[in-house]
Amino acid sequence: MLFADLPLARRLETTDALASVEFARTWARLNSFAGDVFIPVAGGHASFGGVESPLTQAFGLGLNGPVTEADMTAMEEFYRAHGAPVNIETCPLADPSLLKLLNERGYRPIEYSNVFVRELTGGDSREWPDATGEVRVRRPALEEAESYSLLVAKSYFENAEVSPALLDIFSSCFQAAGASFFMAEVDGIPAGGGMMSIHQGVASLGGAGTVPEFRNRGVQKALLLARLATAAESGCDLAMVATNPGSGSQRNVERLGFRVVYTRMKFLREWNQ
């Protein structure tokens, strides 16, 4: 049985911290960016993948002891040098010093997300492929990185034009170490996608979306089952997902046996304050 304790939180938050580092490294390589793209800080990592990028954030602070003024200053100088605001995903099991410093230094909370986890077994590898369903899931080839990225981006921003800069961010993740990507098709037509990043036996499932015309047809369930099967076959013992509280994504993962272990809060500091 899993307990929502500090050792578990360290594994989960480290997984997303290292995934963020690898995404930033790949973005830098593909965009010929020569500066530092991550620094270790307070037991976690702060990553930079572009000023407006969702890759630019920090994870895992305060899970190995107190956070100091020097830790915060180093992280803030890192982001300020890149002209980027500071975004920190915080875990409620972090040392209380983190919350104290966030309040003292002008951060504001901007987002909640529920972190779900479930154990993986050999049975997960037998759940997929499902020969009876209408959804097929496959691993897109490298030359499909742009079309895959546009597919997933349109599932998030269905009524807005996807900018070249945003598409570049999605596409750059495609080559990150430890990351795998999955495309769902219905009758041979691309319907949605999702990714998985594996570090130290934990598979973090994220970046999933379904285009509007294929919603409510089992696309997300198929993507979840395919990724869980791959994670189990890769030797992972845990899978994790972070979702918006009360969302359809939360219901999808709960149906497959995930349970919430804690709620993250994202904090932001902008330099015009």
C-alpha positions as CSV (number, residue, x, y, z in Angstrom):
1,M,0.0,0.0,0.0
2,L,1.2,3.5,-0.9
3,F,1.3,6.2,1.8
4,A,1.3,9.9,0.9
5,D,4.5,10.5,2.9
6,L,7.7,12.5,2.3
7,P,9.7,9.6,0.6
8,L,6.9,9.2,-1.9
9,A,6.7,12.9,-2.5
10,R,10.5,13.1,-3.1
11,R,10.2,10.4,-5.8
12,L,7.3,12.0,-7.6
13,E,8.6,15.6,-7.5
14,T,12.1,14.5,-8.5
15,T,10.6,12.7,-11.5
16,D,8.9,15.9,-12.8
17,A,12.0,18.0,-11.9
18,L,14.3,15.8,-14.0
19,A,11.8,15.6,-16.8
20,S,11.7,19.4,-16.9
21,V,15.5,19.5,-17.0
22,E,15.6,17.2,-20.0
23,F,12.9,19.2,-21.8
24,A,14.9,22.4,-21.3
25,R,18.1,20.7,-22.4
26,T,16.5,19.6,-25.7
27,W,14.9,23.0,-26.3
28,A,18.3,24.6,-25.8
29,R,20.0,22.2,-28.2
30,L,17.4,22.6,-30.9
31,N,17.3,26.4,-30.6
32,S,21.1,26.9,-30.3
33,F,20.7,28.4,-26.9
34,A,24.1,28.7,-25.2
35,G,23.1,29.7,-21.7
36,D,22.4,27.6,-18.6
37,V,19.0,26.0,-18.8
38,F,18.8,24.6,-15.3
39,I,20.2,24.8,-11.8
40,P,19.9,22.6,-8.8
41,V,18.2,24.5,-5.9
42,A,17.1,23.5,-2.4
43,G,16.9,19.8,-3.3
44,G,15.0,20.4,-6.5
45,H,15.7,21.9,-9.9
46,A,14.8,25.2,-11.7
47,S,14.6,24.9,-15.5
48,F,14.5,27.4,-18.3
49,G,13.0,26.5,-21.8
50,G,12.1,30.0,-23.0
51,V,10.7,33.1,-21.5
52,E,7.0,32.3,-22.1
53,S,7.4,28.5,-22.0
54,P,5.5,26.2,-19.7
55,L,8.8,24.4,-19.4
56,T,10.2,27.3,-17.4
57,Q,9.5,26.4,-13.8
58,A,11.0,24.8,-10.7
59,F,10.1,21.6,-8.9
60,G,11.0,19.8,-5.8
61,L,12.2,22.6,-3.5
62,G,12.3,21.9,0.2
63,L,11.8,18.2,0.2
64,N,15.3,17.5,1.6
65,G,15.3,20.1,4.4
66,P,14.9,23.8,4.9
67,V,15.0,26.3,2.0
68,T,17.4,29.2,2.6
69,E,17.5,32.9,1.5
70,A,20.6,31.9,-0.5
71,D,18.6,29.2,-2.3
72,M,15.9,31.6,-3.3
73,T,18.3,34.3,-4.3
74,A,20.2,31.9,-6.6
75,M,17.0,30.7,-8.3
76,E,15.7,34.2,-8.7
77,E,18.9,35.5,-10.2
78,F,18.9,32.5,-12.6
79,Y,15.4,33.4,-13.9
80,R,16.0,37.2,-13.8
81,A,19.1,36.8,-16.0
82,H,16.9,35.0,-18.6
83,G,14.2,37.7,-18.4
84,A,11.7,35.2,-17.1
85,P,9.3,35.3,-14.2
86,V,9.7,32.6,-11.5
87,N,7.2,29.8,-11.5
88,I,7.5,27.2,-8.7
89,E,5.4,24.1,-8.4
90,T,5.3,23.4,-4.6
91,C,4.5,20.2,-2.7
92,P,2.6,20.5,0.6
93,L,5.1,18.1,2.2
94,A,8.0,20.6,1.6
95,D,9.8,22.1,4.6
96,P,7.7,25.0,6.0
97,S,10.6,27.4,5.3
98,L,9.6,27.4,1.7
99,L,6.2,28.8,2.3
100,K,7.6,31.4,4.7
101,L,10.1,32.6,2.1
102,L,7.5,32.7,-0.7
103,N,5.3,34.9,1.4
104,E,8.2,37.2,2.4
105,R,9.5,37.6,-1.1
106,G,6.3,38.6,-2.9
107,Y,5.2,35.4,-4.6
108,R,1.5,34.8,-5.2
109,P,-0.4,31.5,-5.7
110,I,-1.8,31.1,-9.2
111,E,-2.8,27.5,-9.7
112,Y,-3.7,24.2,-8.0
113,S,-3.1,20.7,-9.4
114,N,-3.9,17.3,-7.8
115,V,-1.1,14.8,-8.0
116,F,-2.3,11.2,-8.5
117,V,-0.3,8.0,-8.2
118,R,-0.9,4.3,-8.7
119,E,1.3,1.2,-8.5
120,L,2.1,-0.7,-11.6
121,T,2.0,-4.5,-12.0
122,G,2.6,-7.1,-14.7
123,G,-1.1,-7.0,-15.4
124,D,-0.8,-3.4,-16.7
125,S,1.3,-4.6,-19.6
126,R,-1.5,-7.0,-20.6
127,E,-4.2,-4.3,-20.7
128,W,-3.0,-2.9,-24.0
129,P,-3.5,-3.2,-26.9
130,D,-7.3,-3.6,-26.7
131,A,-8.3,-5.4,-29.9
132,T,-12.0,-4.7,-29.2
133,G,-11.9,-0.9,-29.0
134,E,-12.1,1.6,-31.9
135,V,-9.1,3.6,-30.7
136,R,-5.6,2.6,-31.8
137,V,-2.5,4.0,-30.1
138,R,0.9,4.1,-31.7
139,R,4.3,5.8,-31.1
140,P,4.7,8.5,-33.7
141,A,8.0,8.7,-35.6
142,L,10.5,11.5,-35.2
143,E,9.5,13.0,-38.5
144,E,6.0,13.3,-37.2
145,A,7.1,15.6,-34.3
146,E,5.6,18.7,-35.8
147,S,2.2,17.2,-36.8
148,Y,1.9,15.4,-33.5
149,S,2.7,18.7,-31.6
150,L,0.1,20.6,-33.7
151,L,-2.5,17.9,-32.9
152,V,-2.0,18.1,-29.2
153,A,-1.7,21.9,-29.2
154,K,-5.0,22.2,-31.0
155,S,-6.6,20.0,-28.3
156,Y,-5.6,22.7,-25.8
157,F,-6.1,25.8,-27.8
158,E,-9.0,24.7,-30.1
159,N,-10.3,28.2,-30.8
160,A,-6.9,30.0,-31.1
161,E,-4.1,30.0,-33.6
162,V,-1.1,28.0,-32.4
163,S,2.0,30.3,-32.7
164,P,5.2,29.0,-34.2
165,A,6.9,29.6,-30.8
166,L,4.5,27.4,-29.0
167,L,4.7,24.7,-31.6
168,D,8.4,24.8,-31.3
169,I,8.2,24.2,-27.6
170,F,5.9,21.2,-28.1
171,S,8.1,19.8,-30.9
172,S,11.4,20.2,-28.9
173,C,10.0,18.0,-26.1
174,F,9.8,15.2,-28.6
175,Q,13.5,14.5,-28.5
176,A,14.0,14.8,-24.7
177,A,15.8,12.0,-22.9
178,G,13.4,9.7,-21.0
179,A,10.3,10.9,-22.8
180,S,8.0,8.9,-25.0
181,F,5.0,10.1,-27.1
182,F,1.8,8.3,-28.0
183,M,-0.7,9.2,-30.7
184,A,-4.3,7.9,-30.7
185,E,-6.2,7.3,-33.9
186,V,-9.9,6.6,-34.7
187,D,-10.4,5.0,-38.1
188,G,-6.9,6.0,-39.0
189,I,-7.5,9.7,-38.2
190,P,-5.3,11.3,-35.5
191,A,-7.5,12.0,-32.5
192,G,-5.2,12.9,-29.6
193,G,-1.9,12.4,-28.0
194,G,-0.1,12.1,-24.7
195,M,3.5,11.8,-23.4
196,M,5.3,10.0,-20.7
197,S,8.6,10.8,-19.0
198,I,10.4,8.1,-17.0
199,H,12.9,8.7,-14.3
200,Q,14.1,6.4,-11.5
201,G,11.2,3.9,-11.9
202,V,8.4,6.5,-11.9
203,A,6.4,7.2,-15.1
204,S,5.0,10.7,-15.2
205,L,2.0,10.9,-17.6
206,G,1.2,14.3,-19.0
207,G,0.7,16.5,-22.1
208,A,-2.5,14.6,-23.1
209,G,-5.2,16.1,-25.2
210,T,-8.1,15.1,-27.6
211,V,-9.3,17.2,-30.4
212,P,-12.9,18.3,-30.0
213,E,-14.5,16.1,-32.7
214,F,-13.2,12.9,-31.0
215,R,-14.0,13.6,-27.4
216,N,-16.1,11.2,-25.4
217,R,-15.0,8.2,-27.5
218,G,-12.4,6.7,-25.2
219,V,-9.3,8.4,-26.6
220,Q,-7.9,9.4,-23.2
221,K,-8.6,6.0,-21.7
222,A,-6.7,4.4,-24.5
223,L,-3.8,6.7,-24.2
224,L,-3.6,6.1,-20.4
225,L,-3.7,2.3,-20.9
226,A,-1.1,2.4,-23.6
227,R,1.3,4.5,-21.4
228,L,0.7,2.3,-18.3
229,A,1.5,-0.8,-20.3
230,T,4.7,0.8,-21.7
231,A,5.7,2.0,-18.2
232,A,5.2,-1.5,-16.7
233,E,7.2,-3.1,-19.5
234,S,9.9,-0.6,-18.9
235,G,10.2,-1.7,-15.3
236,C,8.5,1.2,-13.6
237,D,6.7,0.5,-10.3
238,L,4.8,3.8,-10.1
239,A,2.8,6.0,-12.4
240,M,1.9,9.6,-11.6
241,V,-0.4,12.2,-13.2
242,A,-1.1,15.8,-12.3
243,T,-4.5,17.2,-13.2
244,N,-6.7,20.2,-12.6
245,P,-8.9,19.5,-9.6
246,G,-12.3,18.2,-10.5
247,S,-11.5,18.0,-14.2
248,G,-12.4,15.4,-16.8
249,S,-8.7,14.3,-16.7
250,Q,-9.1,13.7,-12.9
251,R,-12.1,11.5,-13.5
252,N,-10.3,9.5,-16.3
253,V,-7.3,8.7,-14.0
254,E,-9.5,7.8,-11.0
255,R,-11.4,5.3,-13.1
256,L,-8.1,3.5,-13.8
257,G,-7.2,3.2,-10.1
258,F,-5.1,6.4,-9.5
259,R,-5.6,8.1,-6.2
260,V,-4.7,11.7,-5.2
261,V,-1.8,11.9,-2.8
262,Y,-1.5,15.6,-2.4
263,T,-2.3,18.9,-4.1
264,R,0.4,21.1,-5.6
265,M,0.2,24.9,-5.6
266,K,2.1,26.9,-8.2
267,F,3.6,30.3,-7.1
268,L,4.6,33.1,-9.4
269,R,6.9,36.1,-8.9
270,E,7.1,38.7,-11.7
271,W,9.8,41.3,-11.9
272,N,7.5,44.3,-12.3
273,Q,6.5,43.8,-8.6
